[in-house]
């Protein structure tokens, strides 16, 4: 069985660097799916200091990752990477479950979860 999601080595390196800026490397990276966005769902990532009993914990490349039970099925087989270019860098999310996304690239929907679309 595959992991719920995969954090690449490049993404993990960037997350660890951001943890230093945050002031602690003893935090979790929380990855979740929120309702909203042009297509109905959007991704959320941030640091969290506490794990709840509804969280799944993964560890990849030295990063502890939390995913809540509602987001887990939507994030199955998702790959989070970090790309650097001359224009700067940013996280990319490859979600094979997404059947539609909006032009901004941060909102999506799946065949089983549509969410509630908002205007862009």
PyMOL CGO cylinders between C-alpha atoms (Angstrom):
from pymol import cmd
from pymol.cgo import CYLINDER

trace = [
    CYLINDER, 0.00, 0.00, 0.00, 1.32, 3.44, -0.89, 0.3, 1, 1, 1, 1, 1, 1,
    CYLINDER, 1.32, 3.44, -0.89, 1.88, 6.29, 1.53, 0.3, 1, 1, 1, 1, 1, 1,
    CYLINDER, 1.88, 6.29, 1.53, -0.88, 8.84, 1.77, 0.3, 1, 1, 1, 1, 1, 1,
    CYLINDER, -0.88, 8.84, 1.77, 1.52, 11.33, 0.25, 0.3, 1, 1, 1, 1, 1, 1,
    CYLINDER, 1.52, 11.33, 0.25, 5.15, 11.64, -0.73, 0.3, 1, 1, 1, 1, 1, 1,
    CYLINDER, 5.15, 11.64, -0.73, 7.41, 14.52, 0.23, 0.3, 1, 1, 1, 1, 1, 1,
    CYLINDER, 7.41, 14.52, 0.23, 10.42, 14.65, -2.07, 0.3, 1, 1, 1, 1, 1, 1,
    CYLINDER, 10.42, 14.65, -2.07, 13.91, 15.19, -0.75, 0.3, 1, 1, 1, 1, 1, 1,
    CYLINDER, 13.91, 15.19, -0.75, 14.00, 18.69, -2.29, 0.3, 1, 1, 1, 1, 1, 1,
    CYLINDER, 14.00, 18.69, -2.29, 10.71, 19.60, -0.58, 0.3, 1, 1, 1, 1, 1, 1,
    CYLINDER, 10.71, 19.60, -0.58, 11.92, 18.18, 2.74, 0.3, 1, 1, 1, 1, 1, 1,
    CYLINDER, 11.92, 18.18, 2.74, 15.12, 20.23, 2.51, 0.3, 1, 1, 1, 1, 1, 1,
    CYLINDER, 15.12, 20.23, 2.51, 13.06, 23.40, 1.98, 0.3, 1, 1, 1, 1, 1, 1,
    CYLINDER, 13.06, 23.40, 1.98, 10.67, 22.52, 4.82, 0.3, 1, 1, 1, 1, 1, 1,
    CYLINDER, 10.67, 22.52, 4.82, 13.60, 22.00, 7.21, 0.3, 1, 1, 1, 1, 1, 1,
    CYLINDER, 13.60, 22.00, 7.21, 15.04, 25.36, 6.16, 0.3, 1, 1, 1, 1, 1, 1,
    CYLINDER, 15.04, 25.36, 6.16, 11.66, 27.00, 6.82, 0.3, 1, 1, 1, 1, 1, 1,
    CYLINDER, 11.66, 27.00, 6.82, 11.49, 25.31, 10.23, 0.3, 1, 1, 1, 1, 1, 1,
    CYLINDER, 11.49, 25.31, 10.23, 14.75, 27.04, 11.16, 0.3, 1, 1, 1, 1, 1, 1,
    CYLINDER, 14.75, 27.04, 11.16, 13.23, 30.38, 10.15, 0.3, 1, 1, 1, 1, 1, 1,
    CYLINDER, 13.23, 30.38, 10.15, 10.10, 29.47, 12.16, 0.3, 1, 1, 1, 1, 1, 1,
    CYLINDER, 10.10, 29.47, 12.16, 12.38, 29.08, 15.17, 0.3, 1, 1, 1, 1, 1, 1,
    CYLINDER, 12.38, 29.08, 15.17, 11.96, 25.39, 15.86, 0.3, 1, 1, 1, 1, 1, 1,
    CYLINDER, 11.96, 25.39, 15.86, 12.73, 22.12, 14.17, 0.3, 1, 1, 1, 1, 1, 1,
    CYLINDER, 12.73, 22.12, 14.17, 10.53, 20.31, 16.70, 0.3, 1, 1, 1, 1, 1, 1,
    CYLINDER, 10.53, 20.31, 16.70, 7.29, 20.96, 14.81, 0.3, 1, 1, 1, 1, 1, 1,
    CYLINDER, 7.29, 20.96, 14.81, 5.15, 18.99, 12.40, 0.3, 1, 1, 1, 1, 1, 1,
    CYLINDER, 5.15, 18.99, 12.40, 4.41, 19.87, 8.80, 0.3, 1, 1, 1, 1, 1, 1,
    CYLINDER, 4.41, 19.87, 8.80, 0.62, 19.78, 8.56, 0.3, 1, 1, 1, 1, 1, 1,
    CYLINDER, 0.62, 19.78, 8.56, -0.75, 19.06, 5.08, 0.3, 1, 1, 1, 1, 1, 1,
    CYLINDER, -0.75, 19.06, 5.08, -4.50, 19.36, 4.62, 0.3, 1, 1, 1, 1, 1, 1,
    CYLINDER, -4.50, 19.36, 4.62, -7.30, 19.98, 2.19, 0.3, 1, 1, 1, 1, 1, 1,
    CYLINDER, -7.30, 19.98, 2.19, -9.64, 22.93, 2.74, 0.3, 1, 1, 1, 1, 1, 1,
    CYLINDER, -9.64, 22.93, 2.74, -13.00, 23.66, 1.16, 0.3, 1, 1, 1, 1, 1, 1,
    CYLINDER, -13.00, 23.66, 1.16, -13.01, 26.63, -1.19, 0.3, 1, 1, 1, 1, 1, 1,
    CYLINDER, -13.01, 26.63, -1.19, -11.01, 27.93, -4.09, 0.3, 1, 1, 1, 1, 1, 1,
    CYLINDER, -11.01, 27.93, -4.09, -12.18, 28.24, -7.68, 0.3, 1, 1, 1, 1, 1, 1,
    CYLINDER, -12.18, 28.24, -7.68, -12.66, 24.50, -8.13, 0.3, 1, 1, 1, 1, 1, 1,
    CYLINDER, -12.66, 24.50, -8.13, -13.98, 23.69, -4.65, 0.3, 1, 1, 1, 1, 1, 1,
    CYLINDER, -13.98, 23.69, -4.65, -10.92, 22.41, -2.75, 0.3, 1, 1, 1, 1, 1, 1,
    CYLINDER, -10.92, 22.41, -2.75, -7.53, 23.88, -1.94, 0.3, 1, 1, 1, 1, 1, 1,
    CYLINDER, -7.53, 23.88, -1.94, -4.34, 22.66, -0.30, 0.3, 1, 1, 1, 1, 1, 1,
    CYLINDER, -4.34, 22.66, -0.30, -3.02, 23.91, 3.00, 0.3, 1, 1, 1, 1, 1, 1,
    CYLINDER, -3.02, 23.91, 3.00, 0.46, 23.49, 4.47, 0.3, 1, 1, 1, 1, 1, 1,
    CYLINDER, 0.46, 23.49, 4.47, 1.87, 24.94, 7.64, 0.3, 1, 1, 1, 1, 1, 1,
    CYLINDER, 1.87, 24.94, 7.64, 3.62, 24.13, 10.88, 0.3, 1, 1, 1, 1, 1, 1,
    CYLINDER, 3.62, 24.13, 10.88, 1.82, 22.66, 13.85, 0.3, 1, 1, 1, 1, 1, 1,
    CYLINDER, 1.82, 22.66, 13.85, 3.19, 21.96, 17.30, 0.3, 1, 1, 1, 1, 1, 1,
    CYLINDER, 3.19, 21.96, 17.30, 0.51, 19.49, 18.37, 0.3, 1, 1, 1, 1, 1, 1,
    CYLINDER, 0.51, 19.49, 18.37, -0.82, 16.20, 17.04, 0.3, 1, 1, 1, 1, 1, 1,
    CYLINDER, -0.82, 16.20, 17.04, -4.45, 15.23, 17.67, 0.3, 1, 1, 1, 1, 1, 1,
    CYLINDER, -4.45, 15.23, 17.67, -5.99, 11.76, 17.91, 0.3, 1, 1, 1, 1, 1, 1,
    CYLINDER, -5.99, 11.76, 17.91, -7.52, 12.35, 14.45, 0.3, 1, 1, 1, 1, 1, 1,
    CYLINDER, -7.52, 12.35, 14.45, -4.13, 12.86, 12.79, 0.3, 1, 1, 1, 1, 1, 1,
    CYLINDER, -4.13, 12.86, 12.79, -2.07, 10.38, 10.83, 0.3, 1, 1, 1, 1, 1, 1,
    CYLINDER, -2.07, 10.38, 10.83, 1.67, 10.88, 11.28, 0.3, 1, 1, 1, 1, 1, 1,
    CYLINDER, 1.67, 10.88, 11.28, 4.25, 10.15, 8.58, 0.3, 1, 1, 1, 1, 1, 1,
    CYLINDER, 4.25, 10.15, 8.58, 7.98, 10.72, 8.60, 0.3, 1, 1, 1, 1, 1, 1,
    CYLINDER, 7.98, 10.72, 8.60, 9.84, 11.35, 5.36, 0.3, 1, 1, 1, 1, 1, 1,
    CYLINDER, 9.84, 11.35, 5.36, 13.39, 12.63, 4.89, 0.3, 1, 1, 1, 1, 1, 1,
    CYLINDER, 13.39, 12.63, 4.89, 13.48, 13.70, 8.55, 0.3, 1, 1, 1, 1, 1, 1,
    CYLINDER, 13.48, 13.70, 8.55, 10.23, 15.70, 8.38, 0.3, 1, 1, 1, 1, 1, 1,
    CYLINDER, 10.23, 15.70, 8.38, 7.30, 14.72, 10.60, 0.3, 1, 1, 1, 1, 1, 1,
    CYLINDER, 7.30, 14.72, 10.60, 4.06, 15.17, 8.65, 0.3, 1, 1, 1, 1, 1, 1,
    CYLINDER, 4.06, 15.17, 8.65, 0.51, 15.34, 10.02, 0.3, 1, 1, 1, 1, 1, 1,
    CYLINDER, 0.51, 15.34, 10.02, -2.59, 14.67, 7.91, 0.3, 1, 1, 1, 1, 1, 1,
    CYLINDER, -2.59, 14.67, 7.91, -6.10, 14.81, 9.37, 0.3, 1, 1, 1, 1, 1, 1,
    CYLINDER, -6.10, 14.81, 9.37, -8.44, 11.90, 8.70, 0.3, 1, 1, 1, 1, 1, 1,
    CYLINDER, -8.44, 11.90, 8.70, -10.72, 13.94, 6.40, 0.3, 1, 1, 1, 1, 1, 1,
    CYLINDER, -10.72, 13.94, 6.40, -7.84, 15.04, 4.16, 0.3, 1, 1, 1, 1, 1, 1,
    CYLINDER, -7.84, 15.04, 4.16, -6.11, 11.63, 3.99, 0.3, 1, 1, 1, 1, 1, 1,
    CYLINDER, -6.11, 11.63, 3.99, -8.29, 10.04, 1.27, 0.3, 1, 1, 1, 1, 1, 1,
    CYLINDER, -8.29, 10.04, 1.27, -8.01, 13.14, -0.94, 0.3, 1, 1, 1, 1, 1, 1,
    CYLINDER, -8.01, 13.14, -0.94, -4.22, 13.24, -0.49, 0.3, 1, 1, 1, 1, 1, 1,
    CYLINDER, -4.22, 13.24, -0.49, -3.66, 9.56, -1.40, 0.3, 1, 1, 1, 1, 1, 1,
    CYLINDER, -3.66, 9.56, -1.40, -0.69, 9.24, -3.80, 0.3, 1, 1, 1, 1, 1, 1,
    CYLINDER, -0.69, 9.24, -3.80, -0.04, 13.02, -3.79, 0.3, 1, 1, 1, 1, 1, 1,
    CYLINDER, -0.04, 13.02, -3.79, 3.55, 14.10, -4.40, 0.3, 1, 1, 1, 1, 1, 1,
    CYLINDER, 3.55, 14.10, -4.40, 4.85, 17.36, -2.91, 0.3, 1, 1, 1, 1, 1, 1,
    CYLINDER, 4.85, 17.36, -2.91, 8.03, 18.68, -4.50, 0.3, 1, 1, 1, 1, 1, 1,
    CYLINDER, 8.03, 18.68, -4.50, 9.99, 21.91, -4.42, 0.3, 1, 1, 1, 1, 1, 1,
    CYLINDER, 9.99, 21.91, -4.42, 11.15, 23.44, -7.70, 0.3, 1, 1, 1, 1, 1, 1,
    CYLINDER, 11.15, 23.44, -7.70, 13.77, 26.16, -7.98, 0.3, 1, 1, 1, 1, 1, 1,
    CYLINDER, 13.77, 26.16, -7.98, 14.04, 28.35, -11.08, 0.3, 1, 1, 1, 1, 1, 1,
    CYLINDER, 14.04, 28.35, -11.08, 15.54, 31.69, -12.07, 0.3, 1, 1, 1, 1, 1, 1,
    CYLINDER, 15.54, 31.69, -12.07, 12.25, 33.33, -11.10, 0.3, 1, 1, 1, 1, 1, 1,
    CYLINDER, 12.25, 33.33, -11.10, 12.37, 31.85, -7.60, 0.3, 1, 1, 1, 1, 1, 1,
    CYLINDER, 12.37, 31.85, -7.60, 11.14, 28.67, -6.04, 0.3, 1, 1, 1, 1, 1, 1,
    CYLINDER, 11.14, 28.67, -6.04, 7.95, 27.12, -4.84, 0.3, 1, 1, 1, 1, 1, 1,
    CYLINDER, 7.95, 27.12, -4.84, 6.22, 23.95, -3.76, 0.3, 1, 1, 1, 1, 1, 1,
    CYLINDER, 6.22, 23.95, -3.76, 4.42, 21.92, -6.40, 0.3, 1, 1, 1, 1, 1, 1,
    CYLINDER, 4.42, 21.92, -6.40, 1.68, 19.41, -5.67, 0.3, 1, 1, 1, 1, 1, 1,
    CYLINDER, 1.68, 19.41, -5.67, 0.98, 16.57, -8.07, 0.3, 1, 1, 1, 1, 1, 1,
    CYLINDER, 0.98, 16.57, -8.07, -2.38, 15.03, -7.24, 0.3, 1, 1, 1, 1, 1, 1,
    CYLINDER, -2.38, 15.03, -7.24, -3.41, 12.12, -9.48, 0.3, 1, 1, 1, 1, 1, 1,
    CYLINDER, -3.41, 12.12, -9.48, -6.86, 12.21, -7.84, 0.3, 1, 1, 1, 1, 1, 1,
    CYLINDER, -6.86, 12.21, -7.84, -7.65, 15.71, -9.13, 0.3, 1, 1, 1, 1, 1, 1,
    CYLINDER, -7.65, 15.71, -9.13, -9.94, 15.67, -12.14, 0.3, 1, 1, 1, 1, 1, 1,
    CYLINDER, -9.94, 15.67, -12.14, -10.18, 19.44, -12.51, 0.3, 1, 1, 1, 1, 1, 1,
    CYLINDER, -10.18, 19.44, -12.51, -8.21, 22.46, -11.36, 0.3, 1, 1, 1, 1, 1, 1,
    CYLINDER, -8.21, 22.46, -11.36, -8.44, 26.18, -11.88, 0.3, 1, 1, 1, 1, 1, 1,
    CYLINDER, -8.44, 26.18, -11.88, -6.01, 28.42, -13.72, 0.3, 1, 1, 1, 1, 1, 1,
    CYLINDER, -6.01, 28.42, -13.72, -4.28, 29.56, -10.54, 0.3, 1, 1, 1, 1, 1, 1,
    CYLINDER, -4.28, 29.56, -10.54, -3.25, 25.96, -9.87, 0.3, 1, 1, 1, 1, 1, 1,
    CYLINDER, -3.25, 25.96, -9.87, -4.05, 25.98, -6.17, 0.3, 1, 1, 1, 1, 1, 1,
    CYLINDER, -4.05, 25.98, -6.17, -7.64, 24.79, -6.34, 0.3, 1, 1, 1, 1, 1, 1,
    CYLINDER, -7.64, 24.79, -6.34, -8.94, 21.42, -7.51, 0.3, 1, 1, 1, 1, 1, 1,
    CYLINDER, -8.94, 21.42, -7.51, -11.67, 18.82, -7.20, 0.3, 1, 1, 1, 1, 1, 1,
    CYLINDER, -11.67, 18.82, -7.20, -11.70, 15.04, -7.29, 0.3, 1, 1, 1, 1, 1, 1,
    CYLINDER, -11.70, 15.04, -7.29, -14.19, 12.57, -8.73, 0.3, 1, 1, 1, 1, 1, 1,
    CYLINDER, -14.19, 12.57, -8.73, -15.60, 11.93, -5.24, 0.3, 1, 1, 1, 1, 1, 1,
    CYLINDER, -15.60, 11.93, -5.24, -15.12, 15.30, -3.48, 0.3, 1, 1, 1, 1, 1, 1,
    CYLINDER, -15.12, 15.30, -3.48, -16.11, 18.58, -5.12, 0.3, 1, 1, 1, 1, 1, 1,
    CYLINDER, -16.11, 18.58, -5.12, -16.03, 21.02, -2.22, 0.3, 1, 1, 1, 1, 1, 1,
    CYLINDER, -16.03, 21.02, -2.22, -17.71, 24.42, -2.49, 0.3, 1, 1, 1, 1, 1, 1,
    CYLINDER, -17.71, 24.42, -2.49, -16.27, 26.58, -5.29, 0.3, 1, 1, 1, 1, 1, 1,
    CYLINDER, -16.27, 26.58, -5.29, -15.64, 30.28, -4.72, 0.3, 1, 1, 1, 1, 1, 1,
    CYLINDER, -15.64, 30.28, -4.72, -14.91, 33.01, -7.22, 0.3, 1, 1, 1, 1, 1, 1,
    CYLINDER, -14.91, 33.01, -7.22, -11.22, 33.49, -8.02, 0.3, 1, 1, 1, 1, 1, 1,
]
cmd.load_cgo(trace, "trace")
